[in-house]
Amino acid sequence: MSARAPRPVPARPRPSILVIEDEDAVREVILEFLARSGFDGRGLSTGGDALKLLAEDAAAPDLVLLDWSLPGVSGADLYSAIRDRWPFTEVVVLSGRPRAELRLRGPAPALILQKPIGMRPLIQAIRSVLDGEPTETGAARESA
């Protein structure tokens, strides 16, 4: 009678992050840091591309990292479309504007982070949101 090898434990899937950022260099650096940190990142450069993806029957990512100031589509409109299509997907907003100027509609995003932000604080914020850790003000916080 031979001893059976232990059954392998399935690997935890890598959390999927959709990065919507129009600045190519910024988007590429974020995607690189996401990959190094164990995330499966996908990048889009325009709000129009994001709206097309939302119109497809695409699987919802675990988190969307949304640049609030994209050409052609307002951050508020894109945020609303994301919330409508993927209501259980967490959204982290990146903005160079103060929160009061964002004109949010509907439920608040998981976080609002002030640009510029370093990659370590960004990765920590993403991990906190995905781990369900409470934020400073409940639904959203602004990071300096």
FENJOHU-V847190 format. One line per field, one symbol per residue. ss: DSSP state (h for helix, s for strand, l for the rest). A space follows every 50 residues. Layout:
ss = ???
//
This chain:
ss = lllllllllllllllssssslllhhhhhhhhhhhhhlllsssssllhhhh hhhhhlllllllssssslssllsshhhhhhhhhhhllllsssssslllhh hlllllllllssssllllhhhhhhhhhhhhllllsllslllssl
//
